[in-house]
Amino acid sequence: MRAVIHDRYGPPDVLRIADVKRPEPKEGEVLVKVHFSTVTRSDTGLRSAEYAFTRVITGLVRPKQKIAGTELSGVVEAVGADVTQFHVGDEVFGIKSGANAEYVCVLESGLLAPKPSGMTLTEAAAIADGGLLALTCMKPAYPLEGKTVLVYGAAGSIGTAAVQLLVHHIQTNVTAVCDTNDVELVRSLGATEVIDRLREDFTRTGTTYDVIFDAVGKHSFRRCRHSLKPGGIYVTADLGFLYHVPLLSIATRFIGNKRARLGIGTYRKADLLLLKELVEAGKYRAVIDRSYPLDDVVEASRYVETGQKTGNVVLEVSPHGP
Ligand SMILES: NC(=O)c1ccc[n+]([C@@H]2O[C@H](COP(=O)([O-])OP(=O)(O)OC[C@H]3O[C@@H](n4cnc5c(N)ncnc54)[C@H](OP(=O)(O)O)[C@@H]3O)[C@@H](O)[C@H]2O)c1
């Protein structure tokens, strides 16, 4: 099968398409023919070893996981022994490392779910990563019900997911901050108010919030703290702040009445199923910036690495049906 291989850390050019052995489903596993995948910020960050500490998990010298990619949608091709919830021909979506490939094996109990009805396979490939990360990164600020929340970086993958989840699932008032080009999109996701960051600095409006969620890590706690209400909390999703936010987190426990926390994203099956429900209830949708054929993965990766994408970038792995 064709797959995107990264066998060394580095810029997008280290990615190459190669023919590798198709996996066979073992007991409890589902073999998925991948139709669409994505290139995420986590994919580019792990490929370039953007944060050196990630090498402890992904391989000190070379990546242990040679096939790139995380998100997928596709059709069940075969099932291993004892698989009961999935059947050949089912349309599915989910998360599995090595998803930039024509086939992938996923545990039945793993991050795989039936594709939401009323959604295309293209769209289904682009909802899981941002949605699951937004739900878990915002956890330090939970419970969010009834609070006023500002989402900074609202047009990114995590940002667009956070706005939709806060408005339609958690049901809070959301002020979203993005640039001029994305104002209408972010408004259409349900934000109560949208601030164009190129025209207005939210820290100078005098408005204060219970929670500021920096979904792209471009605003520090220091710059945000005057925009927090007493008892308010700042949460950043950017792992680049790993070096100082944990210290800030301890310090703000003892000093002042505003707190800073690092949001750590994790993937949970329950959240994947929640996303499916929300899509089917018309409360969540995919935000796709561009799609690239699998052969253009280097170009797709370069674009994602600019940090300027709106929502998600899809990779067409086998787009023309089974
Ligand atoms: N904590 C975790 O566990 C975890 C896990 C995965 C990823 N991450 C991190 O989470 C962050 C967000 O990921 P993502 O995939 O959502 O990012 P993304 O989709 O690449 O974010 C792109 C958006 O960021 C906004 N942006 C770019 N430069 C900006 C600036 N200077 N000021 C304000 N906004 C700016 C742009 O929106 P506008 O230009 O419209 O404002 C753009 O739409 C990344 O730093 C990623 O590394 C964290």
The ligand as an ORCA input file, in Angstrom:
! r2SCAN-3c Opt
* xyz 0 1
  N      -1.780     21.303     24.231
  C      -1.816     20.235     23.435
  O      -1.964     19.101     23.891
  C      -1.692     20.427     21.956
  C      -1.909     19.363     21.079
  C      -1.801     19.618     19.713
  C      -1.468     20.892     19.253
  N      -1.234     21.872     20.164
  C      -0.881     23.243     19.755
  O      -2.079     23.985     19.672
  C      -1.873     25.110     18.830
  C      -3.056     25.257     17.907
  O      -3.161     24.150     17.012
  P      -4.124     24.288     15.766
  O      -3.992     23.053     14.978
  O      -5.463     24.726     16.212
  O      -3.406     25.508     15.017
  P      -3.689     26.073     13.607
  O      -4.933     25.478     13.037
  O      -2.448     25.960     12.812
  O      -3.950     27.608     13.937
  C      -3.999     28.469     12.869
  C      -4.698     29.750     13.284
  O      -3.874     30.481     14.202
  C      -4.170     31.842     14.066
  N      -2.963     32.636     14.230
  C      -1.816     32.516     13.546
  N      -0.931     33.430     13.970
  C      -1.553     34.147     14.937
  C      -1.161     35.230     15.752
  N       0.039     35.780     15.692
  N      -2.054     35.696     16.652
  C      -3.258     35.144     16.741
  N      -3.689     34.111     16.003
  C      -2.841     33.629     15.105
  C      -4.709     32.050     12.664
  O      -5.985     32.618     12.803
  P      -6.276     34.167     12.460
  O      -5.130     34.651     11.612
  O      -7.597     34.148     11.764
  O      -6.352     34.871     13.751
  C      -4.890     30.639     12.091
  O      -6.191     30.435     11.573
  C      -0.550     24.852     18.115
  O       0.415     25.692     18.732
  C      -0.270     23.403     18.382
  O       1.109     23.131     18.435
  C      -1.366     21.672     21.491
*
